[in-house]
Amino acid sequence: MYLIIDVGNSFVKLAVFENDTLKSKQVVKLNDVIKEVKSLRKKYLEIEKAIISSVGRLTESDTLVLSTLFDLTILNSETKLPFTNLYQTPKTLGVDRMALVCAAVKQFPKQNTLIIDAGTCITYDFVNANNEYLGGAISPPGLRMRYASLNNLTANLPLLNTEMPESIIGDSTKSSIHSGVVHGVLNEIDGNIADYKEKYLDLTIILTGGDTNFLSKQLKSSIFANSNFLLEGLYYILKFNSI
């Protein structure tokens, strides 16, 4: 049994896997990580190994505590990965992107695969049929950040919840914002997919991230939608390093 600890900027995802099956998943505040992990430790006594993926601010003291509870792997550029990394600056490659590529090569072996992570930013990562990671793109901002920036950086525009516009033509300030934000993101993603398909006709596309469910229903291309893809990738890395 394995514990996955995915640390973001504000929240942490905790997941427990057993025999390739996701047994438990929860989102906790950064300050509550140790308390919640200890609770999971009591609930799942069979957990022996854990992995931390951190793009946020997990303290050294918290990491030390976790290392006393489990055989702990801290994902970084030195971690053994099940693909050939051709990124020109491998030490700067985000740990979240590493995990997404690992999930792709595990679930879609020997396929040209584009992974789109729609969260705070939108990232694109490509691994070819030879199991080689070539890179991708980082595109700020994602849906929520676009809504927030319109509110924060202007004097009069409101902060709205994500909503699919009824028409491309907004006939009010609110509907104009929804049209601009949502269609802007959808057109960007569809455009990037089209560019990749021009070069790789046999392309597998995975959409993941916090906006997966909202966006997957609107995209023109055929995709595999999986909001747990990052957690599954971290699980595969932990297994790969436990052999």
URCORSUL-V102824 format. One line per field, one symbol per residue. burial: + if it has 16 or more other C-alpha atoms within 10 Angstrom, else -. A space follows every 50 residues. Layout:
burial: ???
This chain:
burial: ++++++++--+++++++----------+-+--+--++--++--+--+-++ ++++---+-------++--+-+++++----+++-+---------++++++ +++++-----++++++++++++++++++--+++-++----++++++++-+ ------+-+-----+---------+-+++++++-++--+---+--+---- --++++++++++--++------+-++++++++++++++-----
